[in-house]
Amino acid sequence: MTTSTKLPTPKVIQVDTRGAVILGGESPETRDSREIYLPNYIEPVSHIAVDVGGSLAKVVYFTRSPEPPASPSIAATRGSSPPSNITTPSPSSSPINISPPAKPSHRHGALTPMVLDNGPHTSLDEGSLRSSLLRRVSVQHFPGGSLNFVRFETEKIDECVEFIQSLIHHSATLNGVTIEEMRKGVKIMATGGGAHKFYDLFSSVLEVEVRREDEMECLIEGLNFITLIPDEVYYFSDELIHFHSHLSHVEKQKNNPEQLERPSANPPQYGVIFERNTTPQLPCLLVNIGSGVSVIKIDEDGKFERVSGTSLGGGTLWGLLSLLTPATSFDEMLALSEKGDNSSVDMLVGDIYGQDYGRLGLKSTTIASSFGKVFKKGGHKSNFSAEDISKSLLYAVSNNIGQIAYMNAEKYNLERIYFGGCFIRGHAATIGTLSYAIRFWSKGEKRALFLRHEGFLGAIGAWIKNITPTEAEEA
């Protein structure tokens, strides 16, 4: 059964994305969560968005800093791209094992509630407020701020709450106000299933207002916003797709043109291609891969519908590999898969035909049966390495998701297929497999598109939805 809903009458808001740039400082733990520096966005912002899924809790918040980042891109100071006009509905009622810091890691900035800028009893119109802030910029050399991204395991939700609590206390200290005053200006915008499951926990511990937002609406809002950021949307070249989809680990070691941990602004040859049209591209299909998978069709007018999905997602891969390998985190599982050779576990077309099956366009390296070599007649079972098992299962889950995505794109005649969710995590084999499925089944007519902040769409959408006051607050 499918469900369909139309976004409520939108309000136009302004998030100044001119000169936006994704900052450096990449590591295996931050491949999908690097800060987005917004040099021209100076509005006071104090709400914190939380998207709590079955496996992960994602947090997004904005901090204004007293000094610019260490080495922002030249583009950040040019302000060449126009301010974004995001339409937002009114609010309604992989390596994954990350050890978060006890205190906010972004020590250069703080949440800045509007109540602290205006004073509790002062009312300023929008023009006066902006003029006031601009004066502060000229005096303090204030360079805007950064959108921050942090991730926690849902089973360790207490660590997520502790992080948010420390962020609020840290911000109160930097703003020179009491914690009670700080809490008056902070709201938690919660989405995902955990917005309901952990609502009381967030409210009681943090002692701030908590609002629950619709999960699907937030995903679409997050996609619309993040596509405005330069060097955010990318796809693999056909050479790189082939490289990660057909060669064994040994062959890759011999033929690898250049190791690629994560897309960069200067991708290697036969690597990543960034889309330069930084505007929301509708209509499209959004395939969000979390613990399970949701396939969402988005029309050009913003109407959306969950048209398909599958329970075989990131949670499936994580769960089965926990049983079948010694890995204890998604990080370790992906690392194992990078060293694996699925041909020792999977039955390939070449194992059956001894060659390519050219009439059907099937190469000898195409998987005919995932885990097809594990079963042996006569009761004899071979031993299989954790690396080979990890690669085989990663391919099995990714291929299944890719085919479901293609069939829905074909059914609804959609050219653009975005893949999001923490399952992807910038992992080359995963991206290559999803990309190959789309290219193969569409006979080269469609491409899979990916996002550098793939796992944070819901949290970004929840953050965007609270930029402007609700009608009740304005009244």
C-alpha positions, 0 to 999 in steps of 0.5 A: 500500500502506498501513501500520498500527501501534499505539502501544506501551503508553503512559506518562502524563506531565505537561507543565504547560501551565497559562497557556501563551501564544504569544509575540509578536515576529512577522516574516515569518521567524517566522510559524510559529516563535514561542516558547510560554511555559510559566510553570508548567513548571519541570522540568529539561529538556535534550534537543533534538528535531530533525526532518529532512525532505527540505527542512527541518530543524526544531529544538525545545528548552526553555529556562528563563529568569531573567526573564519574557518582555517582555510575556506575556499575562495568561493566562500568569499565571492558570494557568487551564487544567489540566496536560496529560496526554499519553500517550507511547510508550516511545522506540524505537531558504512562506518557507523560506530562513532564515539562522540565527544563529551562536549561539542567539538565545534568550539569556535562557535555557539548557538545564538537565539534571537531572544539574546540578540533582541533582548527578552522585551525588545521587538525589532522588525526584520530590517532593523534586526538585519541592520543590527547584525550587520553592524556587529559583523563590521565591528567583530569581523563576523564571517557567518557560520557553519552548519554542523553534522554529528551522528550517534548510534540510536542504541546509545541515544543517551550520548546524543542527548548528552551532546546536545545538552553540552552544546546548550551549556557551551552556548550559554557560556559563550553568549554570557547568559544563564542556562535558563535564559539560553533554554528559552531560545532553544528548540529541538526539531525532531523527526524520524521514528525516534522523534516519537519514541524518545520525545519524553527523553528529549523534553525532560532531560534538555528542558527545552521545547521539542517539536516533532516533524513528519519524516518524509516531509523533512527528507524532501526539504533536506534534498531541496536544500542540500542540492543548492550547495556547490560540490554536493551532488555527484556521480561516478564516471562509467570507468569508475563504475566498471572498476568498482563493479567488476574487478576483484580485490586483487585485480583492483590492487594491480589496476587501480588508477587512484585510490578514492576515499571520498569525492573531492572538488578536484576528483581524480581521472576516471573518478567523480563528477560534480553537478554544477547546477546548484538548484533543486531538480524536480521531479525526481526519485529519492531512494533513502537507504537507512535501516530499511529503504524508502523510495519516494517520488517527488513531483515538480510541484513538491507533491510526494509519494512513497511508492516503494521500499524494501526491508532489506537495507542497511540494518540487514547488512549490519545485522547479517555481517554481525552474525557472519563475521567478527566485525563489531561496527559498520566501519569494520564491515566496510573495511572487510568488504574492501579486501574481499573477493566475492567470486569465491562466495558468489556464483558468477555467470562465468561459473555457469557458462565458462564465458560471457553470455553475450546474447543477454549482455551478461559479462562472465563476472556478473553475479548469477547467484549471491552466496551460490558457491556456499552450498555444497552437495554431499554435506561438505562446506568450505570455509569462507573469509570474513572479507569475501562474505562482507563483499558478497553481502554488500553486493547483494543488498546494493544490487537489490536496492539498485534494481528496485530504484530503477524499476520505480524510475522507469515506472514513473518516467523519472530521469533523476535518481538520488540515493541518500541515507547512512548506508552509503557512507561514501563507500566506493563499492556501494556507490559503484554497485548502485550506479552499475545497477542503474546504468545496466538496467536503463541501458545507459540512459539513467545515472545514479546521483549521490550526496556528500551529506547523504545521511543527514537529509531528514535532519537538514529538512527538520532544521530548514523547517524552523527557520521562520516562525510558525503562524501561531508564533507570528500572531 
